[in-house]
Amino acid sequence: MAHDAAYFRAQADRAQADADAAQLDNVRDRALRSVAAFEAMAISAERTTQRRIAREEATAAARVPLEAAE
């Protein structure tokens, strides 16, 4: 199951809210680790999307001359 960056950012926001509400240090630390992990996943998802778009554009650009020659 693939998720997009918006999903990961929402999860990071939820984890941040959990960290803000936590009364115990270990619970707060766990939530803050979750925030960092979800932010990293969001960045990775954005990077993957950008690379996919660039690859698709390059493929489409390479096809245009071939289609014009036919």
PDB file of N, H, CA, C and O in Angstrom:
ATOM      1  N   MET A   1       0.845  -1.164   0.000  1.00  0.00           N
ATOM      2  CA  MET A   1       0.000   0.000   0.000  1.00  0.00           C
ATOM      3  C   MET A   1       0.900   1.239   0.000  1.00  0.00           C
ATOM      4  O   MET A   1       1.728   1.424   0.892  1.00  0.00           O
ATOM      5  N   ALA A   2       0.721   2.065  -1.003  1.00  0.00           N
ATOM      6  H   ALA A   2       0.048   1.915  -1.728  1.00  0.00           H
ATOM      7  CA  ALA A   2       1.528   3.276  -1.115  1.00  0.00           C
ATOM      8  C   ALA A   2       0.750   4.466  -0.534  1.00  0.00           C
ATOM      9  O   ALA A   2      -0.465   4.585  -0.696  1.00  0.00           O
ATOM     10  N   HIS A   3       1.479   5.313   0.129  1.00  0.00           N
ATOM     11  H   HIS A   3       2.466   5.216   0.261  1.00  0.00           H
ATOM     12  CA  HIS A   3       0.879   6.530   0.671  1.00  0.00           C
ATOM     13  C   HIS A   3       1.621   7.719   0.088  1.00  0.00           C
ATOM     14  O   HIS A   3       2.794   7.622  -0.275  1.00  0.00           O
ATOM     15  N   ASP A   4       0.927   8.832   0.004  1.00  0.00           N
ATOM     16  H   ASP A   4      -0.026   8.911   0.298  1.00  0.00           H
ATOM     17  CA  ASP A   4       1.577  10.021  -0.510  1.00  0.00           C
ATOM     18  C   ASP A   4       2.100  10.888   0.637  1.00  0.00           C
ATOM     19  O   ASP A   4       1.877  10.597   1.812  1.00  0.00           O
ATOM     20  N   ALA A   5       2.791  11.943   0.268  1.00  0.00           N
ATOM     21  H   ALA A   5       2.973  12.180  -0.686  1.00  0.00           H
ATOM     22  CA  ALA A   5       3.422  12.806   1.264  1.00  0.00           C
ATOM     23  C   ALA A   5       2.392  13.431   2.203  1.00  0.00           C
ATOM     24  O   ALA A   5       2.671  13.624   3.386  1.00  0.00           O
ATOM     25  N   ALA A   6       1.221  13.743   1.692  1.00  0.00           N
ATOM     26  H   ALA A   6       0.995  13.586   0.731  1.00  0.00           H
ATOM     27  CA  ALA A   6       0.185  14.357   2.539  1.00  0.00           C
ATOM     28  C   ALA A   6      -0.217  13.422   3.674  1.00  0.00           C
ATOM     29  O   ALA A   6      -0.440  13.866   4.800  1.00  0.00           O
ATOM     30  N   TYR A   7      -0.310  12.135   3.380  1.00  0.00           N
ATOM     31  H   TYR A   7      -0.129  11.773   2.465  1.00  0.00           H
ATOM     32  CA  TYR A   7      -0.641  11.157   4.419  1.00  0.00           C
ATOM     33  C   TYR A   7       0.432  11.151   5.513  1.00  0.00           C
ATOM     34  O   TYR A   7       0.122  11.182   6.704  1.00  0.00           O
ATOM     35  N   PHE A   8       1.694  11.111   5.087  1.00  0.00           N
ATOM     36  H   PHE A   8       1.946  11.086   4.120  1.00  0.00           H
ATOM     37  CA  PHE A   8       2.783  11.075   6.061  1.00  0.00           C
ATOM     38  C   PHE A   8       2.836  12.362   6.880  1.00  0.00           C
ATOM     39  O   PHE A   8       3.125  12.322   8.076  1.00  0.00           O
ATOM     40  N   ARG A   9       2.562  13.501   6.249  1.00  0.00           N
ATOM     41  H   ARG A   9       2.327  13.533   5.277  1.00  0.00           H
ATOM     42  CA  ARG A   9       2.546  14.769   6.993  1.00  0.00           C
ATOM     43  C   ARG A   9       1.405  14.768   8.019  1.00  0.00           C
ATOM     44  O   ARG A   9       1.571  15.261   9.135  1.00  0.00           O
ATOM     45  N   ALA A  10       0.267  14.223   7.645  1.00  0.00           N
ATOM     46  H   ALA A  10       0.132  13.823   6.739  1.00  0.00           H
ATOM     47  CA  ALA A  10      -0.862  14.136   8.590  1.00  0.00           C
ATOM     48  C   ALA A  10      -0.491  13.248   9.774  1.00  0.00           C
ATOM     49  O   ALA A  10      -0.816  13.566  10.918  1.00  0.00           O
ATOM     50  N   GLN A  11       0.185  12.143   9.500  1.00  0.00           N
ATOM     51  H   GLN A  11       0.449  11.885   8.570  1.00  0.00           H
ATOM     52  CA  GLN A  11       0.621  11.260  10.583  1.00  0.00           C
ATOM     53  C   GLN A  11       1.643  11.975  11.473  1.00  0.00           C
ATOM     54  O   GLN A  11       1.624  11.812  12.693  1.00  0.00           O
ATOM     55  N   ALA A  12       2.524  12.755  10.872  1.00  0.00           N
ATOM     56  H   ALA A  12       2.539  12.887   9.881  1.00  0.00           H
ATOM     57  CA  ALA A  12       3.501  13.508  11.658  1.00  0.00           C
ATOM     58  C   ALA A  12       2.798  14.533  12.547  1.00  0.00           C
ATOM     59  O   ALA A  12       3.179  14.726  13.702  1.00  0.00           O
ATOM     60  N   ASP A  13       1.776  15.185  12.005  1.00  0.00           N
ATOM     61  H   ASP A  13       1.467  15.029  11.067  1.00  0.00           H
ATOM     62  CA  ASP A  13       1.007  16.154  12.804  1.00  0.00           C
ATOM     63  C   ASP A  13       0.320  15.465  13.981  1.00  0.00           C
ATOM     64  O   ASP A  13       0.292  15.992  15.093  1.00  0.00           O
ATOM     65  N   ARG A  14      -0.237  14.273  13.719  1.00  0.00           N
ATOM     66  H   ARG A  14      -0.214  13.844  12.816  1.00  0.00           H
ATOM     67  CA  ARG A  14      -0.898  13.523  14.788  1.00  0.00           C
ATOM     68  C   ARG A  14       0.112  13.112  15.859  1.00  0.00           C
ATOM     69  O   ARG A  14      -0.175  13.205  17.052  1.00  0.00           O
ATOM     70  N   ALA A  15       1.278  12.662  15.438  1.00  0.00           N
ATOM     71  H   ALA A  15       1.510  12.586  14.469  1.00  0.00           H
ATOM     72  CA  ALA A  15       2.314  12.266  16.395  1.00  0.00           C
ATOM     73  C   ALA A  15       2.803  13.480  17.193  1.00  0.00           C
ATOM     74  O   ALA A  15       3.103  13.367  18.381  1.00  0.00           O
ATOM     75  N   GLN A  16       2.881  14.637  16.534  1.00  0.00           N
ATOM     76  H   GLN A  16       2.638  14.729  15.569  1.00  0.00           H
ATOM     77  CA  GLN A  16       3.289  15.857  17.242  1.00  0.00           C
ATOM     78  C   GLN A  16       2.255  16.222  18.304  1.00  0.00           C
ATOM     79  O   GLN A  16       2.610  16.630  19.410  1.00  0.00           O
ATOM     80  N   ALA A  17       0.991  16.077  17.966  1.00  0.00           N
ATOM     81  H   ALA A  17       0.703  15.746  17.067  1.00  0.00           H
ATOM     82  CA  ALA A  17      -0.072  16.347  18.951  1.00  0.00           C
ATOM     83  C   ALA A  17       0.035  15.379  20.125  1.00  0.00           C
ATOM     84  O   ALA A  17      -0.158  15.766  21.277  1.00  0.00           O
ATOM     85  N   ASP A  18       0.344  14.122  19.828  1.00  0.00           N
ATOM     86  H   ASP A  18       0.501  13.807  18.892  1.00  0.00           H
ATOM     87  CA  ASP A  18       0.534  13.142  20.903  1.00  0.00           C
ATOM     88  C   ASP A  18       1.718  13.534  21.787  1.00  0.00           C
ATOM     89  O   ASP A  18       1.660  13.413  23.011  1.00  0.00           O
ATOM     90  N   ALA A  19       2.788  14.004  21.153  1.00  0.00           N
ATOM     91  H   ALA A  19       2.835  14.102  20.159  1.00  0.00           H
ATOM     92  CA  ALA A  19       3.972  14.419  21.921  1.00  0.00           C
ATOM     93  C   ALA A  19       3.646  15.621  22.801  1.00  0.00           C
ATOM     94  O   ALA A  19       4.067  15.688  23.955  1.00  0.00           O
ATOM     95  N   ASP A  20       2.899  16.560  22.252  1.00  0.00           N
ATOM     96  H   ASP A  20       2.556  16.505  21.314  1.00  0.00           H
ATOM     97  CA  ASP A  20       2.532  17.752  23.020  1.00  0.00           C
ATOM     98  C   ASP A  20       1.648  17.412  24.218  1.00  0.00           C
ATOM     99  O   ASP A  20       1.720  18.070  25.256  1.00  0.00           O
ATOM    100  N   ALA A  21       0.814  16.383  24.071  1.00  0.00           N
ATOM    101  H   ALA A  21       0.755  15.848  23.228  1.00  0.00           H
ATOM    102  CA  ALA A  21      -0.105  16.008  25.142  1.00  0.00           C
ATOM    103  C   ALA A  21       0.502  15.026  26.143  1.00  0.00           C
ATOM    104  O   ALA A  21      -0.074  14.784  27.204  1.00  0.00           O
ATOM    105  N   ALA A  22       1.655  14.463  25.810  1.00  0.00           N
ATOM    106  H   ALA A  22       2.123  14.659  24.949  1.00  0.00           H
ATOM    107  CA  ALA A  22       2.240  13.420  26.658  1.00  0.00           C
ATOM    108  C   ALA A  22       2.726  13.995  27.986  1.00  0.00           C
ATOM    109  O   ALA A  22       3.298  15.083  28.052  1.00  0.00           O
ATOM    110  N   GLN A  23       2.479  13.232  29.025  1.00  0.00           N
ATOM    111  H   GLN A  23       2.015  12.348  28.972  1.00  0.00           H
ATOM    112  CA  GLN A  23       2.957  13.634  30.343  1.00  0.00           C
ATOM    113  C   GLN A  23       4.226  12.878  30.730  1.00  0.00           C
ATOM    114  O   GLN A  23       4.996  13.333  31.575  1.00  0.00           O
ATOM    115  N   LEU A  24       4.430  11.748  30.118  1.00  0.00           N
ATOM    116  H   LEU A  24       3.804  11.378  29.431  1.00  0.00           H
ATOM    117  CA  LEU A  24       5.611  10.940  30.425  1.00  0.00           C
ATOM    118  C   LEU A  24       6.697  11.177  29.382  1.00  0.00           C
ATOM    119  O   LEU A  24       6.418  11.275  28.187  1.00  0.00           O
ATOM    120  N   ASP A  25       7.926  11.267  29.849  1.00  0.00           N
ATOM    121  H   ASP A  25       8.153  11.187  30.820  1.00  0.00           H
ATOM    122  CA  ASP A  25       9.045  11.541  28.944  1.00  0.00           C
ATOM    123  C   ASP A  25       9.204  10.466  27.873  1.00  0.00           C
ATOM    124  O   ASP A  25       9.445  10.780  26.707  1.00  0.00           O
ATOM    125  N   ASN A  26       9.069   9.205  28.261  1.00  0.00           N
ATOM    126  H   ASN A  26       8.873   8.949  29.208  1.00  0.00           H
ATOM    127  CA  ASN A  26       9.270   8.143  27.268  1.00  0.00           C
ATOM    128  C   ASN A  26       8.176   8.154  26.208  1.00  0.00           C
ATOM    129  O   ASN A  26       8.443   7.828  25.052  1.00  0.00           O
ATOM    130  N   VAL A  27       6.978   8.514  26.568  1.00  0.00           N
ATOM    131  H   VAL A  27       6.761   8.780  27.508  1.00  0.00           H
ATOM    132  CA  VAL A  27       5.879   8.603  25.601  1.00  0.00           C
ATOM    133  C   VAL A  27       6.126   9.774  24.660  1.00  0.00           C
ATOM    134  O   VAL A  27       5.924   9.661  23.451  1.00  0.00           O
ATOM    135  N   ARG A  28       6.563  10.898  25.218  1.00  0.00           N
ATOM    136  H   ARG A  28       6.727  10.990  26.200  1.00  0.00           H
ATOM    137  CA  ARG A  28       6.877  12.084  24.410  1.00  0.00           C
ATOM    138  C   ARG A  28       8.011  11.772  23.438  1.00  0.00           C
ATOM    139  O   ARG A  28       7.942  12.122  22.260  1.00  0.00           O
ATOM    140  N   ASP A  29       9.059  11.109  23.940  1.00  0.00           N
ATOM    141  H   ASP A  29       9.116  10.825  24.897  1.00  0.00           H
ATOM    142  CA  ASP A  29      10.192  10.758  23.081  1.00  0.00           C
ATOM    143  C   ASP A  29       9.774   9.830  21.949  1.00  0.00           C
ATOM    144  O   ASP A  29      10.224   9.992  20.815  1.00  0.00           O
ATOM    145  N   ARG A  30       8.923   8.865  22.247  1.00  0.00           N
ATOM    146  H   ARG A  30       8.558   8.733  23.168  1.00  0.00           H
ATOM    147  CA  ARG A  30       8.452   7.940  21.220  1.00  0.00           C
ATOM    148  C   ARG A  30       7.660   8.687  20.150  1.00  0.00           C
ATOM    149  O   ARG A  30       7.823   8.434  18.957  1.00  0.00           O
ATOM    150  N   ALA A  31       6.807   9.603  20.583  1.00  0.00           N
ATOM    151  H   ALA A  31       6.674   9.809  21.553  1.00  0.00           H
ATOM    152  CA  ALA A  31       6.009  10.376  19.634  1.00  0.00           C
ATOM    153  C   ALA A  31       6.903  11.275  18.776  1.00  0.00           C
ATOM    154  O   ALA A  31       6.656  11.434  17.581  1.00  0.00           O
ATOM    155  N   LEU A  32       7.932  11.856  19.376  1.00  0.00           N
ATOM    156  H   LEU A  32       8.133  11.726  20.347  1.00  0.00           H
ATOM    157  CA  LEU A  32       8.843  12.706  18.607  1.00  0.00           C
ATOM    158  C   LEU A  32       9.662  11.892  17.609  1.00  0.00           C
ATOM    159  O   LEU A  32       9.980  12.379  16.525  1.00  0.00           O
ATOM    160  N   ARG A  33      10.002  10.664  17.966  1.00  0.00           N
ATOM    161  H   ARG A  33       9.743  10.268  18.847  1.00  0.00           H
ATOM    162  CA  ARG A  33      10.673   9.784  16.997  1.00  0.00           C
ATOM    163  C   ARG A  33       9.731   9.471  15.840  1.00  0.00           C
ATOM    164  O   ARG A  33      10.157   9.380  14.689  1.00  0.00           O
ATOM    165  N   SER A  34       8.451   9.308  16.153  1.00  0.00           N
ATOM    166  H   SER A  34       8.105   9.382  17.088  1.00  0.00           H
ATOM    167  CA  SER A  34       7.464   9.072  15.103  1.00  0.00           C
ATOM    168  C   SER A  34       7.350  10.281  14.179  1.00  0.00           C
ATOM    169  O   SER A  34       7.250  10.132  12.962  1.00  0.00           O
ATOM    170  N   VAL A  35       7.365  11.463  14.755  1.00  0.00           N
ATOM    171  H   VAL A  35       7.447  11.584  15.745  1.00  0.00           H
ATOM    172  CA  VAL A  35       7.318  12.686  13.945  1.00  0.00           C
ATOM    173  C   VAL A  35       8.481  12.693  12.961  1.00  0.00           C
ATOM    174  O   VAL A  35       8.290  12.932  11.769  1.00  0.00           O
ATOM    175  N   ALA A  36       9.675  12.433  13.456  1.00  0.00           N
ATOM    176  H   ALA A  36       9.830  12.239  14.425  1.00  0.00           H
ATOM    177  CA  ALA A  36      10.861  12.433  12.593  1.00  0.00           C
ATOM    178  C   ALA A  36      10.757  11.369  11.504  1.00  0.00           C
ATOM    179  O   ALA A  36      11.116  11.618  10.354  1.00  0.00           O
ATOM    180  N   ALA A  37      10.271  10.199  11.862  1.00  0.00           N
ATOM    181  H   ALA A  37       9.979   9.997  12.796  1.00  0.00           H
ATOM    182  CA  ALA A  37      10.147   9.117  10.881  1.00  0.00           C
ATOM    183  C   ALA A  37       9.117   9.470   9.810  1.00  0.00           C
ATOM    184  O   ALA A  37       9.368   9.259   8.624  1.00  0.00           O
ATOM    185  N   PHE A  38       7.969  10.002  10.207  1.00  0.00           N
ATOM    186  H   PHE A  38       7.765  10.173  11.171  1.00  0.00           H
ATOM    187  CA  PHE A  38       6.947  10.349   9.226  1.00  0.00           C
ATOM    188  C   PHE A  38       7.398  11.500   8.336  1.00  0.00           C
ATOM    189  O   PHE A  38       7.080  11.514   7.147  1.00  0.00           O
ATOM    190  N   GLU A  39       8.126  12.456   8.880  1.00  0.00           N
ATOM    191  H   GLU A  39       8.384  12.444   9.846  1.00  0.00           H
ATOM    192  CA  GLU A  39       8.660  13.546   8.055  1.00  0.00           C
ATOM    193  C   GLU A  39       9.643  12.998   7.026  1.00  0.00           C
ATOM    194  O   GLU A  39       9.630  13.417   5.869  1.00  0.00           O
ATOM    195  N   ALA A  40      10.495  12.065   7.442  1.00  0.00           N
ATOM    196  H   ALA A  40      10.506  11.724   8.383  1.00  0.00           H
ATOM    197  CA  ALA A  40      11.441  11.446   6.508  1.00  0.00           C
ATOM    198  C   ALA A  40      10.698  10.691   5.417  1.00  0.00           C
ATOM    199  O   ALA A  40      11.093  10.746   4.252  1.00  0.00           O
ATOM    200  N   MET A  41       9.635   9.991   5.772  1.00  0.00           N
ATOM    201  H   MET A  41       9.314   9.947   6.719  1.00  0.00           H
ATOM    202  CA  MET A  41       8.841   9.271   4.775  1.00  0.00           C
ATOM    203  C   MET A  41       8.159  10.235   3.817  1.00  0.00           C
ATOM    204  O   MET A  41       8.046   9.942   2.626  1.00  0.00           O
ATOM    205  N   ALA A  42       7.703  11.378   4.315  1.00  0.00           N
ATOM    206  H   ALA A  42       7.794  11.615   5.282  1.00  0.00           H
ATOM    207  CA  ALA A  42       7.072  12.378   3.446  1.00  0.00           C
ATOM    208  C   ALA A  42       8.074  12.924   2.443  1.00  0.00           C
ATOM    209  O   ALA A  42       7.762  13.076   1.261  1.00  0.00           O
ATOM    210  N   ILE A  43       9.280  13.220   2.916  1.00  0.00           N
ATOM    211  H   ILE A  43       9.534  13.097   3.876  1.00  0.00           H
ATOM    212  CA  ILE A  43      10.322  13.721   2.023  1.00  0.00           C
ATOM    213  C   ILE A  43      10.661  12.677   0.969  1.00  0.00           C
ATOM    214  O   ILE A  43      10.823  13.005  -0.206  1.00  0.00           O
ATOM    215  N   SER A  44      10.766  11.438   1.382  1.00  0.00           N
ATOM    216  H   SER A  44      10.634  11.172   2.337  1.00  0.00           H
ATOM    217  CA  SER A  44      11.059  10.359   0.444  1.00  0.00           C
ATOM    218  C   SER A  44       9.939  10.203  -0.584  1.00  0.00           C
ATOM    219  O   SER A  44      10.213  10.003  -1.767  1.00  0.00           O
ATOM    220  N   ALA A  45       8.699  10.290  -0.151  1.00  0.00           N
ATOM    221  H   ALA A  45       8.476  10.452   0.810  1.00  0.00           H
ATOM    222  CA  ALA A  45       7.561  10.178  -1.066  1.00  0.00           C
ATOM    223  C   ALA A  45       7.555  11.327  -2.068  1.00  0.00           C
ATOM    224  O   ALA A  45       7.267  11.123  -3.248  1.00  0.00           O
ATOM    225  N   GLU A  46       7.872  12.536  -1.601  1.00  0.00           N
ATOM    226  H   GLU A  46       8.106  12.701  -0.643  1.00  0.00           H
ATOM    227  CA  GLU A  46       7.936  13.690  -2.504  1.00  0.00           C
ATOM    228  C   GLU A  46       9.049  13.503  -3.529  1.00  0.00           C
ATOM    229  O   GLU A  46       8.861  13.780  -4.713  1.00  0.00           O
ATOM    230  N   ARG A  47      10.197  13.039  -3.078  1.00  0.00           N
ATOM    231  H   ARG A  47      10.350  12.814  -2.116  1.00  0.00           H
ATOM    232  CA  ARG A  47      11.333  12.816  -3.970  1.00  0.00           C
ATOM    233  C   ARG A  47      10.984  11.750  -5.017  1.00  0.00           C
ATOM    234  O   ARG A  47      11.308  11.906  -6.195  1.00  0.00           O
ATOM    235  N   THR A  48      10.336  10.690  -4.593  1.00  0.00           N
ATOM    236  H   THR A  48      10.073  10.564  -3.636  1.00  0.00           H
ATOM    237  CA  THR A  48       9.935   9.627  -5.513  1.00  0.00           C
ATOM    238  C   THR A  48       8.947  10.153  -6.546  1.00  0.00           C
ATOM    239  O   THR A  48       9.054   9.831  -7.729  1.00  0.00           O
ATOM    240  N   THR A  49       7.998  10.951  -6.109  1.00  0.00           N
ATOM    241  H   THR A  49       7.912  11.213  -5.148  1.00  0.00           H
ATOM    242  CA  THR A  49       7.014  11.528  -7.030  1.00  0.00           C
ATOM    243  C   THR A  49       7.696  12.437  -8.044  1.00  0.00           C
ATOM    244  O   THR A  49       7.384  12.387  -9.234  1.00  0.00           O
ATOM    245  N   GLN A  50       8.627  13.268  -7.578  1.00  0.00           N
ATOM    246  H   GLN A  50       8.880  13.309  -6.612  1.00  0.00           H
ATOM    247  CA  GLN A  50       9.343  14.159  -8.492  1.00  0.00           C
ATOM    248  C   GLN A  50      10.147  13.371  -9.519  1.00  0.00           C
ATOM    249  O   GLN A  50      10.167  13.727 -10.697  1.00  0.00           O
ATOM    250  N   ARG A  51      10.802  12.314  -9.085  1.00  0.00           N
ATOM    251  H   ARG A  51      10.785  12.024  -8.128  1.00  0.00           H
ATOM    252  CA  ARG A  51      11.580  11.493 -10.013  1.00  0.00           C
ATOM    253  C   ARG A  51      10.678  10.784 -11.012  1.00  0.00           C
ATOM    254  O   ARG A  51      11.025  10.678 -12.188  1.00  0.00           O
ATOM    255  N   ARG A  52       9.526  10.299 -10.562  1.00  0.00           N
ATOM    256  H   ARG A  52       9.243  10.385  -9.607  1.00  0.00           H
ATOM    257  CA  ARG A  52       8.585   9.630 -11.464  1.00  0.00           C
ATOM    258  C   ARG A  52       8.083  10.592 -12.521  1.00  0.00           C
ATOM    259  O   ARG A  52       8.013  10.240 -13.698  1.00  0.00           O
ATOM    260  N   ILE A  53       7.731  11.810 -12.113  1.00  0.00           N
ATOM    261  H   ILE A  53       7.787  12.096 -11.157  1.00  0.00           H
ATOM    262  CA  ILE A  53       7.245  12.814 -13.054  1.00  0.00           C
ATOM    263  C   ILE A  53       8.328  13.155 -14.070  1.00  0.00           C
ATOM    264  O   ILE A  53       8.050  13.242 -15.266  1.00  0.00           O
ATOM    265  N   ALA A  54       9.556  13.348 -13.605  1.00  0.00           N
ATOM    266  H   ALA A  54       9.781  13.277 -12.634  1.00  0.00           H
ATOM    267  CA  ALA A  54      10.657  13.655 -14.517  1.00  0.00           C
ATOM    268  C   ALA A  54      10.890  12.513 -15.501  1.00  0.00           C
ATOM    269  O   ALA A  54      11.132  12.749 -16.685  1.00  0.00           O
ATOM    270  N   ARG A  55      10.818  11.285 -15.014  1.00  0.00           N
ATOM    271  H   ARG A  55      10.622  11.094 -14.053  1.00  0.00           H
ATOM    272  CA  ARG A  55      11.010  10.120 -15.880  1.00  0.00           C
ATOM    273  C   ARG A  55       9.898  10.038 -16.921  1.00  0.00           C
ATOM    274  O   ARG A  55      10.164   9.763 -18.091  1.00  0.00           O
ATOM    275  N   GLU A  56       8.658  10.275 -16.504  1.00  0.00           N
ATOM    276  H   GLU A  56       8.443  10.499 -15.554  1.00  0.00           H
ATOM    277  CA  GLU A  56       7.538  10.234 -17.437  1.00  0.00           C
ATOM    278  C   GLU A  56       7.648  11.338 -18.475  1.00  0.00           C
ATOM    279  O   GLU A  56       7.341  11.114 -19.646  1.00  0.00           O
ATOM    280  N   GLU A  57       8.081  12.531 -18.067  1.00  0.00           N
ATOM    281  H   GLU A  57       8.330  12.713 -17.116  1.00  0.00           H
ATOM    282  CA  GLU A  57       8.250  13.635 -19.013  1.00  0.00           C
ATOM    283  C   GLU A  57       9.357  13.318 -20.019  1.00  0.00           C
ATOM    284  O   GLU A  57       9.225  13.601 -21.210  1.00  0.00           O
ATOM    285  N   ALA A  58      10.437  12.734 -19.533  1.00  0.00           N
ATOM    286  H   ALA A  58      10.545  12.504 -18.565  1.00  0.00           H
ATOM    287  CA  ALA A  58      11.539  12.372 -20.433  1.00  0.00           C
ATOM    288  C   ALA A  58      11.089  11.304 -21.419  1.00  0.00           C
ATOM    289  O   ALA A  58      11.446  11.354 -22.596  1.00  0.00           O
ATOM    290  N   THR A  59      10.322  10.357 -20.954  1.00  0.00           N
ATOM    291  H   THR A  59      10.032  10.316 -19.998  1.00  0.00           H
ATOM    292  CA  THR A  59       9.811   9.299 -21.838  1.00  0.00           C
ATOM    293  C   THR A  59       8.867   9.885 -22.874  1.00  0.00           C
ATOM    294  O   THR A  59       8.925   9.513 -24.046  1.00  0.00           O
ATOM    295  N   ALA A  60       7.998  10.795 -22.455  1.00  0.00           N
ATOM    296  H   ALA A  60       7.951  11.097 -21.503  1.00  0.00           H
ATOM    297  CA  ALA A  60       7.056  11.426 -23.382  1.00  0.00           C
ATOM    298  C   ALA A  60       7.802  12.281 -24.404  1.00  0.00           C
ATOM    299  O   ALA A  60       7.441  12.298 -25.581  1.00  0.00           O
ATOM    300  N   ALA A  61       8.826  12.979 -23.963  1.00  0.00           N
ATOM    301  H   ALA A  61       9.118  12.965 -23.007  1.00  0.00           H
ATOM    302  CA  ALA A  61       9.606  13.817 -24.880  1.00  0.00           C
ATOM    303  C   ALA A  61      10.362  12.956 -25.882  1.00  0.00           C
ATOM    304  O   ALA A  61      10.515  13.347 -27.039  1.00  0.00           O
ATOM    305  N   ALA A  62      10.826  11.813 -25.465  1.00  0.00           N
ATOM    306  H   ALA A  62      10.702  11.495 -24.525  1.00  0.00           H
ATOM    307  CA  ALA A  62      11.555  10.928 -26.370  1.00  0.00           C
ATOM    308  C   ALA A  62      10.606  10.304 -27.395  1.00  0.00           C
ATOM    309  O   ALA A  62      11.034   9.975 -28.501  1.00  0.00           O
ATOM    310  N   ARG A  63       9.349  10.138 -27.054  1.00  0.00           N
ATOM    311  H   ARG A  63       9.001  10.405 -26.155  1.00  0.00           H
ATOM    312  CA  ARG A  63       8.371   9.546 -27.968  1.00  0.00           C
ATOM    313  C   ARG A  63       7.919  10.508 -29.048  1.00  0.00           C
ATOM    314  O   ARG A  63       7.594  10.084 -30.157  1.00  0.00           O
ATOM    315  N   VAL A  64       7.893  11.778 -28.748  1.00  0.00           N
ATOM    316  H   VAL A  64       8.157  12.123 -27.847  1.00  0.00           H
ATOM    317  CA  VAL A  64       7.354  12.770 -29.703  1.00  0.00           C
ATOM    318  C   VAL A  64       8.084  12.719 -31.042  1.00  0.00           C
ATOM    319  O   VAL A  64       7.418  12.645 -32.074  1.00  0.00           O
ATOM    320  N   PRO A  65       9.421  12.756 -31.083  1.00  0.00           N
ATOM    321  CA  PRO A  65      10.072  12.694 -32.395  1.00  0.00           C
ATOM    322  C   PRO A  65       9.795  11.378 -33.131  1.00  0.00           C
ATOM    323  O   PRO A  65       9.676  11.367 -34.356  1.00  0.00           O
ATOM    324  N   LEU A  66       9.693  10.288 -32.400  1.00  0.00           N
ATOM    325  H   LEU A  66       9.789  10.297 -31.405  1.00  0.00           H
ATOM    326  CA  LEU A  66       9.407   9.013 -33.024  1.00  0.00           C
ATOM    327  C   LEU A  66       8.018   8.997 -33.637  1.00  0.00           C
ATOM    328  O   LEU A  66       7.833   8.471 -34.735  1.00  0.00           O
ATOM    329  N   GLU A  67       7.053   9.556 -32.956  1.00  0.00           N
ATOM    330  H   GLU A  67       7.203   9.983 -32.064  1.00  0.00           H
ATOM    331  CA  GLU A  67       5.688   9.599 -33.470  1.00  0.00           C
ATOM    332  C   GLU A  67       5.566  10.562 -34.640  1.00  0.00           C
ATOM    333  O   GLU A  67       4.776  10.334 -35.556  1.00  0.00           O
ATOM    334  N   ALA A  68       6.338  11.626 -34.614  1.00  0.00           N
ATOM    335  H   ALA A  68       6.980  11.811 -33.870  1.00  0.00           H
ATOM    336  CA  ALA A  68       6.294  12.609 -35.706  1.00  0.00           C
ATOM    337  C   ALA A  68       6.914  12.029 -36.965  1.00  0.00           C
ATOM    338  O   ALA A  68       6.510  12.390 -38.070  1.00  0.00           O
ATOM    339  N   ALA A  69       7.887  11.138 -36.824  1.00  0.00           N
ATOM    340  H   ALA A  69       8.216  10.844 -35.926  1.00  0.00           H
ATOM    341  CA  ALA A  69       8.551  10.536 -37.977  1.00  0.00           C
ATOM    342  C   ALA A  69       7.666   9.526 -38.691  1.00  0.00           C
ATOM    343  O   ALA A  69       7.909   9.225 -39.860  1.00  0.00           O
ATOM    344  N   GLU A  70       6.676   9.010 -38.042  1.00  0.00           N
ATOM    345  H   GLU A  70       6.479   9.255 -37.092  1.00  0.00           H
ATOM    346  CA  GLU A  70       5.816   7.970 -38.651  1.00  0.00           C
ATOM    347  C   GLU A  70       4.841   8.515 -39.595  1.00  0.00           C
ATOM    348  O   GLU A  70       4.059   7.763 -40.177  1.00  0.00           O
TER     349      GLU A  70
END
